[in-house]
Amino acid sequence: MYDSLTSLRVVEASSFVASPLAGLYLAQMGAEVIRVDQIGGGPDFHRWPQTAAGASLYWEGLNKGKKSVALDLSRPDGRELAAALAAAPGENAGLFLTNYPTDGFLSHERLAARRPDLVTVRVMGQANGGPALDYTVNCAIGVPHITGPESLKDEPVNHVLPAWDLLAGAYAAFVMLALERNRRGTGLGQEARVPLMDVGIATIANLGQLAEVLTTGANRPRYGNDVFGCFGRDFISADGKRLMIVAITPRQWNALIKALDIASEIAAIELMREVSFAQNEGVRFQHRDALNPVVERAVAQRTAAELKASFDSLGCCWGPYQTMLEAAKDSMLVTDNPIFEAIVQTSGVTYPVPGAMTTIPQAARRSPLRAPRLGEHTDEILAEVLGLTSGAIGRLHDQGLVAAD
Amino acid sequence: MYDSLTSLRVVEASSFVASPLAGLYLAQMGAEVIRVDQIGGGPDFHRWPQTAAGASLYWEGLNKGKKSVALDLSRPDGRELAAALAAAPGENAGLFLTNYPTDGFLSHERLAARRPDLVTVRVMGQANGGPALDYTVNCAIGVPHITGPESLKDEPVNHVLPAWDLLAGAYAAFVMLALERNRRGTGLGQEARVPLMDVGIATIANLGQLAEVLTTGANRPRYGNDVFGCFGRDFISADGKRLMIVAITPRQWNALIKALDIASEIAAIELMREVSFAQNEGVRFQHRDALNPVVERAVAQRTAAELKASFDSLGCCWGPYQTMLEAAKDSMLVTDNPIFEAIVQTSGVTYPVPGAMTTIPQAARRSPLRAPRLGEHTDEILAEVLGLTSGAIGRLHDQGLVAAD
């Protein structure tokens, strides 16, 4: 955690990946992020993976360092409290993050009637309000058809990584700060809608791939694990370890040739095919039928340890294939990585959790925090933010409109 | 494009996906983003995909709406100009976005000596300065081993989508605004480092997957196109169309049962296995061996058009599998999508390009802009930002230190 956003207060009413992730990023940079949770939990409160006892490792991972107010959002008075929290006063407040429908009780219009300068960031499925999830976006924009080995023919390969949710979440956090900055200058309240579908198709376009299929009139075929447009693929070492090796820049390419001692073979290919690989990574891709076997042989003659030593000393770009369990025990990735710290999470289980994904050398990184228990901060927030007396809060409890931890 | 960040000036010295993408997001929200480009182009200036004439559709996709100053960064005087631009005065300037090494002529320390309140956001490979690309991060954290059909056994499946670059880019844009906001309050200049490797492993942890393997002691197996922890998979319609169907919430599940008219079959499974699917999406995943065939049969009895009609009217969460070319011609995704507009890009080719991925109902969306030509704004920026006279700029041209379009 860092203190960059300490003065900010964000109210979050959200579930699943993108919107909670935006709240997590804000919280990890110091913002006070107050979740408004349904008593008993929202639709993702039990989402897999879970602990043996049934606590959601997913939910506690996405909600670290936030506060939780538990309300009965199915009743008008509970909805009233949620709206009052979202639109509560304060020049650094009035920031609402959600994936609730555009037209419901948490619509921007309704909340802006209470606070005209409210900033709302709303993650959506489709821009028209229709449902969409990462997986239904990914298939619609054509990624599964170009993912995976050619041997799969027309069988599409879905991502297990919710890439569009992840991107939408970080982008939503960015947009929240952009609108908040604009508000400070203009006093203007606005809603930024972030539809997963638009995030997906705009990104394919930003990468040039939409223009590619439109200009060529053809779909990109599957290239398996080869990296499109440069040299890169997975290779197997003498001791049977699999490595990803990539060479995009001239520096990476020359380092690879040196590390594998294949200068003469490469020169022979250049001579025979009348090309030069050093300055043009695209040519490396065009001639991968000749380059891959050379690298394949050279890698197969060396152990993974030998390759690591020479690759690292020469600055080659490579990575080992590891299982997630191997990654979780990898010193550089986790066990000796200063962004991780083992804490007792809300499930009661102790494991390493990361703080902010960025490192600020000039600032002190504070320890990551656990997720809240549902309703853990109900009374505190109702008193501090809405100014309710303990008597009033007690009555809300009696009515079952709110729940504390 | 929107005007939310119009007063901001960001200087960008960057290549590949993440860092230019952060600059693109800032530019699409109104910031003035000035690229410092090597004369002749940086290492990604010709990156595939390209037009028939050899222009990079990738580069022009990632650099829309930015300005370009072309300098000879291999010479001290050219580097001096780049540093002077990055650290130029102005309360809304002094924001530097880069993927250059931490220790080079564009290190934060060197630039901060010129401007102590400089904010630098630096995308990196590894936190220690070592090289890493999306593909070498993805293999190291274990994603390729759980992506793709079980039939592939131990064969890993790389993403073709640079998901970690995309996330790092949006996150870098967020961090830029977080540090700029902090600077306005404290006057403090800082550097935020965003290593791809940390973005990757922290995200796996934020999703609960790191805790999953650590607590179970086992890696998640491959589930093909099944969505982990809920009901979701690809199915084939009577007319041979493939659809992705997901049901996470009770609402989505009940809608699916209604749309496919499978209430009795589902009830029979619930009775036989003594479970209830409606309230617990995890149980749907546990019993997918029984549920998938029921849905498979029901989907196979209906045409894609029939399914679309009932799914959309009932609010089921689904998506068609499309090729990228089909997506590029899809009315909702592109041709009738208000975020897209066909413009003449810098390559000379006209095609639909997207503006900001977010939509602000209260603000006017301005047309997307083309990418700059290399050096297109050299003279303008040297005069406006560095205050150089036309004579001084002329001398820089004579020395070959700068190039205009």
Interface residues (C-beta under 8 A of the other chain):
Chain A: D3 S4 L5 S7 F16 V17 L21 L24 Y25 M29 P43 D44 H46 R47 W48 P49 Q50 T51 A52 S56 L57 Y58 W59 E60 G61 L62 K64 H108 G125 Q126 A127 N128 G130 P131 A132 L133 Y135 T136 V137 N138 C139 A140 I141 G142 V143 P144 H145 I146 T147 G148 P149 L152 E155 P156 V157 N158 H159 V160 L161 P162 A163 L166 L167 A170 Y171 A173 F174 V175 L177 A178 L179 E180 R181 N182 G185 L188 G189 Q190 E191 A192 R193 V194 P195 M197 D198 V199 I201 A202 T203 I204 A205 N206 L207 G208 Q209 L210 A211 E212 V213 L214 T215 G217 A218 N219 R220 Y223 G224 N225 V227 F228 G229 C230 G232 D234 R242 L243 M244 V246 I248 T249 P250 Q252 N280 E281 G282 F285 D312 G315 C316 C317 W318 G319 P320 Y321 Q322 T323 M324 L325 E326 A327 A328 D330 M332 L333 V334 N337 I339 F340 Q345 V349 Y351 P352 V353 P354 M357 T358 T359 I360 P361 Q362 A363
Chain B: D3 S4 L5 S7 F16 V17 L21 L24 Y25 M29 P43 D44 H46 R47 W48 P49 Q50 T51 A52 S56 L57 Y58 W59 E60 G61 L62 K64 H108 G125 Q126 A127 N128 G130 P131 A132 L133 Y135 T136 V137 N138 C139 A140 I141 G142 V143 P144 H145 I146 T147 G148 P149 L152 E155 P156 V157 N158 H159 V160 L161 P162 A163 L166 L167 A170 Y171 A173 F174 V175 L177 A178 L179 E180 R181 N182 G185 L188 G189 Q190 E191 A192 R193 V194 P195 M197 D198 V199 I201 A202 T203 I204 A205 N206 L207 G208 Q209 L210 A211 E212 V213 L214 T215 G217 A218 N219 R220 Y223 G224 N225 V227 F228 G229 C230 G232 D234 R242 L243 M244 V246 I248 T249 P250 Q252 N280 E281 G282 F285 D312 G315 C316 C317 W318 G319 P320 Y321 Q322 T323 M324 L325 E326 A327 A328 D330 M332 L333 V334 N337 I339 F340 Q345 V349 Y351 P352 V353 P354 M357 T358 T359 I360 P361 Q362 A363
